[in-house]
Amino acid sequence: MKLDHTEYKQRNIKIWNEIAPRYHKRWAGVNQGPFQSTSKLVDLVNVKKDDSILDLACGTGAVTKKILNRIGNSGRVIGADASVTAINIAKKWNGKKSNLDFINIDAEKFNFNHKFDIITCQYALFFFPNAQKALKNIRNSLKKTGTLGISVHGHKDKVPFFSSILDAITKFIPDYVPPGTPNLDRFGTKKSLYDEIKNAGFSKISIKDFTFSYSPGNFEEYWKNYLKYIAKPIKEKVDALDKSQRSELKQAVKQNTIPYTKRNEVIVFPWQVLILTAKY
Ligand SMILES: C[S@@+](CC[C@H](N)C(=O)[O-])C[C@H]1O[C@@H](n2cnc3c(N)ncnc32)[C@H](O)[C@@H]1O
């Protein structure tokens, strides 16, 4: 059965509510691998004291925290996300501040009566099934002089951390990604990202690409941690494979990691990230 947009979003929010603590521990709470993008994004949008900033799909608050470090007690920052669990972690991690609020919203549905100088959105645009709707809401919430900053992962071929597993797994579990799930690397090339942002009416679009490196350890550690950190409904599908299928799958994944495996058996993946800035 194909998920419609509402069903997909409900499923996705449920997943984020479940994985947010693990996501925070492994990714957002540490500045390694793709999360080296966080300070680059904050640099590129040129955060200034007194700015009013919305961090959309803030998750557990990685970007929000960096923004706050820049503006201190001045200005105003709002972190907004569809996952209540993620917001609660972000609140705890960032502490109480008079110029900081977190709110629970759907990126495709919000509107503020206040306009922002800057809106950031890191690693989330591809989760919005109707990204145009979210981008129009963003533009409506920006001042005419305002700046948008968006980070996305590169195309799957440029992010072998994901593709080494996904390319193999979808052969064994065809519905691993349920039908109706938007393609999560659909904005992973400069052209596709540029076109999407241009379509929503933004100007002065600039996209920089970065290739960070990320080491998940040796293959056994990569595989074990992947299964430990993924969402429950996805893990259940892998667990449902019989022993021989599971071992075949593991071998297929291992094969995909060979180009990135060093002589000491440690895997070092390149990880492409695109960071876009644009004006209202
Ligand atoms: C990969 S996390 C990124 C979080 C954060 N920006 C960071 O850099 O760590 C994606 C986030 O998008 C949020 N999200 C997904 N769909 C959303 C929607 N429709 N509206 C608002 N947030 C959404 C999820 O709850 C999750 O926290």
The ligand as an SDF file (V2000), in Angstrom:
LIG
                    3D

 27 29  0  0  0  0  0  0  0  0999 V2000
   17.8740   14.6220   10.2590 C   0  0  0  0  0  0  0  0  0  0  0  0
   16.9290   15.4930   11.4310 S   0  0  0  0  0  0  0  0  0  0  0  0
   17.7250   17.0810   11.3760 C   0  0  0  0  0  0  0  0  0  0  0  0
   17.5760   17.8180   12.6680 C   0  0  0  0  0  0  0  0  0  0  0  0
   18.4780   19.0470   12.8430 C   0  0  0  0  0  0  0  0  0  0  0  0
   18.1800   20.0810   11.8610 N   0  0  0  0  0  0  0  0  0  0  0  0
   19.9480   18.6720   12.8010 C   0  0  0  0  0  0  0  0  0  0  0  0
   20.6840   19.2300   11.9850 O   0  0  0  0  0  0  0  0  0  0  0  0
   20.3240   17.8030   13.6050 O   0  0  0  0  0  0  0  0  0  0  0  0
   15.4020   15.8000   10.5950 C   0  0  0  0  0  0  0  0  0  0  0  0
   14.3650   16.4940   11.4630 C   0  0  0  0  0  0  0  0  0  0  0  0
   13.2700   16.8830   10.6120 O   0  0  0  0  0  0  0  0  0  0  0  0
   12.0990   16.8070   11.3800 C   0  0  0  0  0  0  0  0  0  0  0  0
   10.9470   16.7890   10.4680 N   0  0  0  0  0  0  0  0  0  0  0  0
   10.6170   15.8330    9.5760 C   0  0  0  0  0  0  0  0  0  0  0  0
    9.4860   16.1800    8.9330 N   0  0  0  0  0  0  0  0  0  0  0  0
    9.0970   17.3820    9.4260 C   0  0  0  0  0  0  0  0  0  0  0  0
    8.0240   18.2660    9.1620 C   0  0  0  0  0  0  0  0  0  0  0  0
    7.0930   17.9710    8.2350 N   0  0  0  0  0  0  0  0  0  0  0  0
    7.9470   19.4320    9.8380 N   0  0  0  0  0  0  0  0  0  0  0  0
    8.8730   19.7450   10.7740 C   0  0  0  0  0  0  0  0  0  0  0  0
    9.9060   18.9390   11.0900 N   0  0  0  0  0  0  0  0  0  0  0  0
   10.0330   17.7750   10.4170 C   0  0  0  0  0  0  0  0  0  0  0  0
   12.2780   15.5420   12.1880 C   0  0  0  0  0  0  0  0  0  0  0  0
   11.4140   15.4900   13.2960 O   0  0  0  0  0  0  0  0  0  0  0  0
   13.7550   15.6400   12.5570 C   0  0  0  0  0  0  0  0  0  0  0  0
   13.9220   16.2430   13.8030 O   0  0  0  0  0  0  0  0  0  0  0  0
  1  2  1  0
  2  3  1  0
  2 10  1  0
  3  4  1  0
  4  5  1  0
  5  6  1  0
  5  7  1  0
  7  8  2  0
  7  9  1  0
 10 11  1  0
 11 12  1  0
 11 26  1  0
 12 13  1  0
 13 14  1  0
 13 24  1  0
 14 15  1  0
 14 23  1  0
 15 16  2  0
 16 17  1  0
 17 18  1  0
 17 23  2  0
 18 19  1  0
 18 20  2  0
 20 21  1  0
 21 22  2  0
 22 23  1  0
 24 25  1  0
 24 26  1  0
 26 27  1  0
M  CHG  2   2   1   9  -1
M  END
$$$$
